[in-house]
Each structure stands twice: as C-alpha cells, then as structure tokens.
C-alpha cells in the first residue's frame, strides 16, 4: 500500500447521497483507503474502498466505523426538510454519536456538511457572515445549527478541529434563479474540502460553500485562512434564467428570504 497520500483512512458518511457520490472517487486522492458509510446499498467495493452499512443512530455501529480513521467527511443524514423525528435521529442523535466516536478515537480533523439553511431567514438583500446570529428556516436548518454548535463544543472541550461547510446548492447546474446565487460547482466543492483538510490549523471554522457567483449573499471573511478560491461561477448558466422585474416578488417568501422554498416547507405535521 502506498504511503504517499496524506491520510491512511478517511471516513465518508452519506456516501450514497448526491454529494457523497461525487466525493466517493475524488476523496481517494487524499487517502489510501476511503471508508464509505450509508444506510443503503453502496454497490460493490472498489479499489481503495471499505464499506460499512449502518445507521448513525446506532451508537455501537458508529464507534466501530471510526476505528482507524484519520479524518472524517461528514455528508450523512437527512438533507431536506422533514418531520422532526427522522431529522433528530440522523442529524442530531447521529451527529452526537459521530462526535463521541471522533473524540474517543482521536480523529483530529472533521469536515462537516452544514448548510446555508442555518441562516435561511435572512433576506436576500442581506450580506451574512459566519459571526452573525443563526436564523434557521426549518427543522433541517435547526439540525445543522445544532451540528455547528456541537462541533464547536468538541473543539473547545477536546481540541477536535472542524470546518463547517455551509453549502449552498451543489448540483451539475443551477435549477432556478435562487441557485444562481447559491450555486457551488462540484469542482469547487472538492477544492473547498481539500483546503479544509490541508490547512494546517483551522480550529473551528465556518465557511459558506459557493462558487464565484455574481450575486453574493454570504461573506467568507472569517474563513480566508482556508485559501479557498473558486474557479467556477453560475454566470456560465446565465441564459437559463433571464432577469425579470418580477423577481423577487414583494409578498413571495421563497424569493424574499435566502432559504427559498425551505421557509414554507415545514413543519410537516397535520
């Protein structure tokens, strides 16, 4: 086995999700072994891979999957608005299990997939930085706010370094006018993770994950030490959504607030 890669073993949770699928191959550049976790079938084990199927809500399973891990890319959990109970199991209880295992196994660097939805109730006319109060736009956003607070606790108490990525919208291309602002190209996502993994000291850093889009809602001045420089922009897709005087609509909450449709998605109870 080669010893030239920076890490011996990286754990990637949520490996079967949209971004996990993107990272499954690309993370191999950073580690001899990428240990993949999800609750669903991940197919055959590829070269340089280990697969551990299991629910983050299972404390013993989480402890087992952390054995021998040098760094964690945490992209697991529920990534859309839902009822509180499933979000609590995956994004809150599961995250607590994960950080307990990280601490007890001595893992020193975590990249946590947070979300821009922790500040979704700021208006689209606001410029938000990482030190401004949280304004989550639903239970999903609340769970990610919990994750940022929990990771801060584990840094202050135990010295576990975490970079929280407040990811905007990472897809092959923007799907609507809002995503022209929040777009994060896959290549830029990978570069942001690389910077977060290899910056010598990150402490507890919060950074917004976007490409170099023309309109900006988020100010990354508190994460400049990561050295992240995006190479892409949603301007590449400008023809998809021509400017309209009707956007944002005066009384339309999904266009007034940065969280978009998430501000009206929940609570999902009858």
NUSESE-764613 format. One line per field, with one value per residue: x, y, z of N, C-alpha, C in turn. Coordinates in steps of 0.02 Angstrom, whole numbers, plus 50000, padded with zeros to 5 digits. Example, Ala and Ser with C-alpha at 12.3 -4.5 7.8 and 13.67 -1.06 7.14 Angstrom:
<atoms>
nx <- c(50660;50642) $
ny <- c(49716;49888) $
nz <- c(50390;50354) $
cax <- c(50615;50684) $
cay <- c(49775;49947) $
caz <- c(50390;50357) $
cx <- c(50660;50645) $
cy <- c(49835;50002) $
cz <- c(50390;50394) $
</atoms>
This chain:
<atoms>
nx <- c(50042;50025;50116;50112;50004;49913;49828;49793;49669;49510;49349;49196;49040;48867;48887;48813;48733;48690;48802;48894;48914;48983;49099;49151;49243;49333;49388;49483;49605;49660;49681;49740;49642;49468;49339;49175;49012;48838;48658;48602;48621;48781;48834;48961;49122;49250;49419;49533;49435;49326;49176;49046;48894;48767;48666;48678;48617;48640;48737;48843;48878;48926;49038;49117;49140;49225;49349;49522;49519;49575;49528;49371;49240;49093;48947;48829;48656;48493;48445;48348;48196;48093;47989;48015;48062;48131;48235;48294;48348;48443;48518;48543;48547;48624;48735;48787;48829;48927;49023;49061;49124;49225;49299;49338;49413;49517;49520;49571;49529;49384;49269;49124;48968;48874;48744;48677;48552;48550;48549;48438;48330;48372;48358;48358;48420;48516;48686;48776;48883;48992;48989;48869;48705;48619;48487;48388;48287;48197;48161;48265;48366;48380;48435;48560;48612;48624;48725;48833;48850;48877;48996;49077;49081;49151;49273;49313;49313;49387;49478;49454;49464;49359;49291;49154;49049;48946;48848;48786;48700;48735;48749;48748;48713;48634;48461;48360;48316;48358;48464;48560;48627;48666;48740;48858;48987;49035;49174;49222;49170;49246;49373;49357;49340;49464;49549;49502;49538;49678;49732;49842;49804;49643;49555;49398;49307;49193;49127;49055;48989;49005;49016;49103;48997;48897;48803;48803;48763;48831;48971;49135;49238;49285;49339;49450;49577;49578;49609;49531;49487;49368;49340;49239;49078;48907;48875;48904;48787;48697;48604;48499;48406;48335;48344;48211;48088;47997;48056;48138;47972;47857;47778;47812;47873;47974;48056;48093;48168;48327;48327;48239;48123;48124;48080;47944;47916;47896;47816;47802;47677;47512) $
ny <- c(49940;50112;50244;50376;50461;50589;50547;50396;50333;50390;50430;50433;50486;50464;50418;50371;50473;50624;50716;50637;50535;50604;50631;50507;50447;50552;50579;50484;50530;50583;50491;50327;50233;50246;50246;50202;50253;50225;50212;50138;50020;50019;49965;49868;49848;49957;49982;50031;50058;50039;49974;50015;49980;50060;50138;50303;50329;50219;50190;50099;50047;50162;50188;50079;50101;50207;50164;50168;50279;50431;50556;50640;50654;50719;50690;50631;50594;50675;50779;50867;50961;50893;50792;50813;50701;50599;50683;50715;50590;50559;50678;50742;50656;50556;50632;50668;50541;50520;50622;50588;50466;50511;50592;50495;50408;50485;50563;50701;50797;50859;50874;50952;50940;51066;51185;51314;51340;51363;51496;51538;51624;51753;51898;51912;52027;52045;52036;51908;51850;51730;51756;51810;51804;51645;51597;51488;51403;51301;51134;51057;51154;51192;51075;51074;51189;51146;51052;51134;51199;51089;51039;51147;51141;51019;51057;51163;51096;50976;50995;50952;50981;51065;51101;51185;51173;51279;51238;51292;51269;51127;51059;50987;51097;51258;51257;51347;51524;51563;51475;51525;51613;51536;51432;51299;51232;51063;51042;51151;51125;51010;51068;51158;51069;51007;51115;51133;51016;51018;51140;51199;51237;51246;51261;51297;51322;51411;51410;51475;51384;51415;51447;51566;51669;51797;51875;51896;51830;51798;51820;51775;51814;51773;51651;51658;51608;51479;51482;51460;51470;51489;51420;51421;51485;51533;51610;51547;51489;51585;51613;51528;51578;51714;51887;51957;52078;52040;51966;51976;51930;52038;51990;51859;51736;51633;51699;51813;51777;51704;51566;51516;51400;51323;51399;51392;51259;51178;51166;50987;50927;50867) $
nz <- c(50000;49960;50038;50012;50011;50098;50205;50293;50310;50270;50326;50245;50265;50218;50090;49984;49943;49850;49848;49914;49821;49724;49794;49823;49732;49714;49839;49854;49814;49924;50023;50071;50094;50077;50181;50167;50213;50232;50244;50148;50011;49938;49827;49740;49821;49783;49719;49844;49938;50080;50144;50253;50305;50391;50519;50578;50696;50773;50900;50934;50809;50746;50824;50791;50653;50657;50691;50666;50583;50509;50469;50444;50329;50340;50271;50289;50338;50343;50210;50174;50210;50337;50447;50624;50698;50614;50569;50690;50730;50629;50605;50725;50846;50783;50744;50866;50912;50816;50842;50972;50946;50861;50949;51048;50973;50933;50816;50720;50627;50553;50423;50407;50335;50338;50313;50209;50253;50387;50403;50337;50356;50341;50238;50058;50027;50120;50180;50238;50368;50450;50586;50621;50698;50703;50594;50565;50440;50454;50520;50470;50450;50583;50636;50574;50628;50759;50737;50704;50827;50911;50856;50883;51023;51041;50990;51076;51199;51179;51078;50948;50782;50668;50508;50459;50327;50253;50144;49988;49849;49775;49628;49461;49382;49405;49459;49465;49483;49614;49640;49559;49637;49746;49697;49692;49612;49573;49561;49631;49758;49791;49793;49900;50005;50001;50035;50165;50227;50223;50267;50388;50524;50580;50683;50740;50607;50507;50349;50200;50066;49907;49730;49625;49611;49531;49606;49781;49937;50049;50156;50163;50248;50372;50350;50273;50293;50246;50114;50002;49834;49721;49558;49469;49410;49425;49320;49203;49168;49139;49039;49064;49154;49128;49182;49278;49311;49401;49500;49655;49708;49789;49897;49909;50001;49976;49884;49950;50060;50101;50116;50024;49954;50070;50178;50182;50186;50300;50465;50452;50494;50521) $
cax <- c(50000;50065;50118;50123;49945;49915;49793;49787;49598;49459;49279;49147;48971;48821;48923;48765;48694;48710;48871;48935;48931;49035;49161;49174;49304;49381;49422;49538;49667;49685;49690;49749;49578;49409;49287;49111;48956;48771;48609;48580;48672;48828;48861;49023;49178;49301;49489;49546;49374;49294;49105;49013;48823;48742;48629;48715;48582;48665;48799;48895;48899;48966;49103;49154;49160;49276;49413;49574;49505;49617;49489;49301;49199;49025;48895;48772;48598;48437;48467;48289;48150;48056;47965;48071;48088;48185;48291;48327;48387;48500;48558;48558;48573;48678;48794;48816;48866;48986;49075;49088;49172;49282;49339;49367;49462;49572;49518;49589;49502;49318;49236;49052;48923;48820;48700;48657;48486;48556;48537;48389;48281;48396;48329;48404;48455;48566;48751;48783;48947;48988;48981;48802;48660;48587;48415;48368;48223;48156;48192;48329;48413;48392;48480;48627;48635;48646;48789;48885;48861;48908;49066;49112;49092;49204;49337;49331;49323;49435;49526;49438;49456;49306;49270;49083;49035;48877;48841;48730;48666;48788;48721;48784;48699;48578;48396;48311;48352;48392;48526;48611;48663;48691;48772;48926;49007;49066;49247;49235;49157;49305;49428;49343;49355;49537;49577;49481;49576;49751;49754;49874;49763;49577;49515;49328;49296;49130;49135;49000;49010;48978;49063;49114;48937;48894;48767;48829;48727;48873;49038;49179;49298;49309;49368;49500;49637;49574;49638;49486;49475;49327;49358;49178;49027;48842;48870;48908;48719;48657;48549;48445;48357;48341;48321;48141;48068;47952;48094;48091;47903;47853;47746;47828;47925;48031;48102;48114;48216;48382;48312;48197;48064;48128;48046;47873;47910;47875;47825;47765;47629;47442) $
cay <- c(50000;50173;50288;50443;50502;50622;50510;50324;50315;50442;50407;50474;50467;50486;50404;50356;50532;50661;50740;50580;50500;50644;50627;50438;50437;50607;50576;50435;50567;50608;50437;50259;50199;50286;50204;50230;50235;50247;50163;50100;49982;50061;49928;49831;49886;49972;49985;50084;50071;49995;49992;49999;50000;50068;50199;50345;50325;50159;50214;50048;50044;50221;50179;50030;50128;50259;50133;50176;50336;50490;50617;50625;50696;50700;50711;50589;50624;50699;50842;50906;50972;50833;50793;50820;50638;50571;50729;50708;50528;50560;50740;50765;50599;50525;50675;50661;50478;50528;50662;50549;50418;50551;50610;50437;50376;50531;50595;50771;50843;50842;50919;50942;50970;51106;51208;51385;51345;51387;51568;51545;51677;51819;51918;51909;52091;52045;52004;51870;51818;51673;51778;51837;51755;51594;51606;51429;51410;51241;51084;51038;51207;51188;51019;51094;51237;51103;51023;51185;51209;51029;51037;51199;51114;50969;51092;51199;51049;50922;51014;50921;51035;51055;51153;51179;51198;51300;51226;51323;51221;51094;51017;50999;51165;51288;51234;51402;51588;51564;51438;51566;51645;51487;51378;51275;51181;51005;51052;51199;51088;50968;51113;51184;51015;50998;51169;51123;50960;51026;51200;51172;51247;51275;51272;51287;51370;51408;51441;51467;51347;51437;51464;51638;51693;51870;51900;51863;51838;51774;51849;51724;51847;51737;51587;51673;51568;51416;51491;51434;51514;51453;51429;51420;51535;51520;51650;51500;51467;51646;51612;51484;51614;51786;51932;51977;52128;52008;51927;51938;51955;52075;51952;51788;51721;51597;51744;51865;51751;51666;51495;51496;51360;51293;51440;51374;51186;51144;51098;50937;50892;50885) $
caz <- c(50000;49955;50096;49987;50019;50163;50256;50283;50302;50278;50329;50209;50279;50165;50027;49931;49927;49790;49854;49932;49759;49692;49834;49831;49692;49720;49903;49851;49803;49988;50072;50045;50099;50092;50212;50146;50255;50217;50267;50090;49975;49901;49771;49753;49849;49733;49742;49893;49974;50128;50150;50316;50302;50459;50538;50626;50759;50808;50931;50930;50739;50733;50856;50751;50588;50666;50707;50617;50539;50520;50457;50428;50285;50363;50225;50302;50369;50301;50179;50154;50265;50354;50515;50669;50724;50573;50569;50754;50732;50583;50604;50793;50884;50744;50745;50933;50911;50773;50876;51028;50918;50837;51008;51081;50928;50921;50750;50730;50577;50528;50376;50422;50285;50365;50259;50210;50284;50457;50401;50283;50368;50320;50173;50000;50024;50173;50170;50301;50381;50496;50655;50631;50730;50661;50581;50525;50405;50462;50564;50440;50467;50655;50648;50553;50679;50814;50718;50711;50898;50939;50834;50920;51090;51040;50980;51138;51255;51166;51026;50884;50732;50619;50461;50443;50260;50242;50072;49954;49806;49736;49576;49398;49361;49443;49437;49470;49494;49679;49636;49525;49692;49794;49659;49708;49564;49604;49565;49686;49819;49805;49812;49966;50052;50001;50076;50234;50253;50224;50302;50448;50584;50563;50743;50721;50553;50469;50282;50153;50006;49842;49678;49618;49577;49525;49665;49841;50000;50104;50160;50191;50275;50431;50329;50222;50306;50210;50048;49950;49777;49672;49487;49428;49425;49394;49258;49147;49153;49143;48991;49086;49194;49113;49234;49274;49360;49449;49549;49696;49714;49852;49951;49900;50050;49948;49849;49996;50108;50071;50118;49967;49970;50137;50229;50183;50179;50361;50492;50413;50537;50506) $
cx <- c(50044;50061;50125;50063;49943;49882;49793;49715;49554;49391;49236;49078;48925;48849;48876;48723;48722;48782;48918;48958;48986;49102;49190;49239;49356;49419;49480;49605;49699;49702;49702;49683;49523;49356;49220;49055;48891;48723;48585;48638;48716;48860;48926;49078;49232;49370;49499;49485;49361;49222;49078;48942;48798;48712;48671;48680;48602;48734;48857;48922;48944;49035;49147;49180;49214;49345;49463;49567;49548;49579;49419;49272;49127;48973;48832;48715;48545;48454;48409;48245;48107;48025;48026;48103;48142;48246;48330;48372;48450;48547;48578;48587;48632;48742;48827;48857;48931;49041;49102;49140;49234;49328;49375;49419;49519;49575;49527;49556;49435;49295;49161;49010;48865;48778;48688;48589;48490;48546;48483;48338;48312;48367;48382;48440;48509;48631;48771;48853;48939;48978;48913;48756;48629;48513;48391;48298;48179;48191;48260;48383;48430;48442;48551;48656;48659;48715;48846;48902;48897;48981;49107;49128;49150;49272;49359;49348;49380;49486;49514;49423;49402;49301;49198;49071;48961;48863;48778;48691;48717;48757;48761;48773;48641;48511;48343;48350;48387;48460;48579;48654;48698;48732;48844;48942;49042;49142;49263;49221;49218;49364;49418;49358;49430;49570;49561;49520;49649;49776;49781;49833;49698;49536;49443;49311;49229;49141;49073;49026;48973;49034;49067;49056;48932;48859;48790;48785;48773;48943;49083;49242;49326;49339;49423;49564;49636;49605;49596;49473;49434;49346;49298;49129;48962;48831;48874;48838;48671;48597;48491;48389;48364;48313;48248;48127;48023;47989;48140;48022;47894;47825;47763;47887;47984;48079;48126;48171;48267;48368;48267;48137;48065;48089;47972;47863;47883;47835;47779;47721;47559;47411) $
cy <- c(50062;50213;50361;50488;50530;50584;50436;50305;50375;50408;50457;50448;50496;50472;50388;50415;50569;50684;50685;50541;50537;50634;50557;50425;50491;50606;50528;50469;50586;50553;50370;50222;50250;50237;50237;50206;50265;50196;50119;50066;50029;50024;49894;49877;49895;49972;50043;50102;50019;50020;49969;50025;50005;50136;50238;50347;50265;50176;50163;50043;50103;50215;50131;50060;50181;50229;50141;50235;50396;50555;50596;50678;50677;50732;50669;50627;50644;50768;50884;50917;50910;50843;50790;50753;50607;50617;50723;50646;50534;50619;50765;50708;50566;50566;50672;50596;50485;50566;50627;50499;50454;50569;50549;50402;50424;50562;50671;50820;50817;50895;50904;50978;51002;51130;51283;51394;51360;51462;51585;51600;51747;51834;51916;51976;52097;52014;51973;51843;51767;51693;51807;51784;51707;51610;51548;51435;51348;51193;51062;51090;51207;51132;51035;51147;51199;51074;51073;51198;51149;51025;51091;51175;51065;51000;51126;51151;51001;50939;50981;50976;51017;51115;51138;51212;51216;51298;51259;51271;51190;51041;51028;51069;51193;51266;51289;51467;51591;51531;51474;51602;51593;51431;51364;51219;51123;51014;51100;51167;51047;51011;51142;51131;51004;51052;51158;51066;50977;51093;51178;51179;51279;51290;51250;51341;51358;51444;51427;51434;51371;51445;51541;51669;51769;51902;51861;51881;51827;51801;51799;51753;51809;51669;51597;51631;51501;51422;51466;51487;51476;51470;51434;51474;51514;51561;51607;51479;51526;51645;51569;51522;51689;51828;51951;52028;52099;51968;51973;51970;51983;52034;51878;51770;51683;51640;51800;51841;51705;51591;51471;51454;51327;51334;51425;51299;51152;51189;51049;50893;50914;50918) $
cz <- c(50000;50019;50075;49997;50089;50220;50240;50270;50317;50280;50292;50226;50225;50096;49969;49911;49867;49794;49874;49871;49722;49727;49837;49793;49707;49787;49903;49838;49870;50038;50037;50043;50114;50118;50200;50193;50227;50246;50209;50055;49933;49843;49790;49780;49796;49763;49789;49935;50028;50135;50218;50312;50374;50471;50589;50694;50801;50836;50923;50859;50722;50764;50816;50687;50595;50679;50650;50570;50558;50512;50434;50381;50301;50317;50234;50334;50318;50275;50154;50215;50275;50423;50562;50688;50680;50570;50634;50756;50690;50595;50673;50835;50848;50746;50814;50937;50872;50810;50938;51002;50892;50894;51037;51038;50909;50852;50759;50682;50550;50479;50381;50370;50322;50306;50265;50243;50359;50460;50349;50293;50365;50251;50118;49990;50077;50150;50237;50307;50437;50569;50670;50661;50680;50654;50537;50498;50410;50510;50536;50458;50541;50670;50628;50600;50741;50799;50723;50785;50930;50919;50869;50991;51090;51024;51045;51194;51242;51111;50959;50833;50681;50573;50443;50375;50254;50167;50045;49915;49760;49691;49512;49370;49401;49414;49437;49484;49561;49675;49596;49577;49735;49762;49682;49660;49600;49612;49622;49754;49839;49826;49882;50019;50057;50044;50150;50266;50266;50251;50370;50512;50564;50625;50730;50670;50521;50403;50240;50089;49944;49793;49674;49580;49580;49585;49726;49901;50060;50098;50197;50223;50335;50414;50277;50230;50270;50140;49991;49897;49725;49601;49442;49451;49393;49331;49196;49124;49150;49095;49012;49120;49182;49171;49223;49328;49413;49502;49588;49699;49784;49910;49948;49945;50020;49907;49894;50040;50074;50070;50062;49990;50039;50189;50233;50182;50241;50405;50456;50458;50517;50566) $
</atoms>
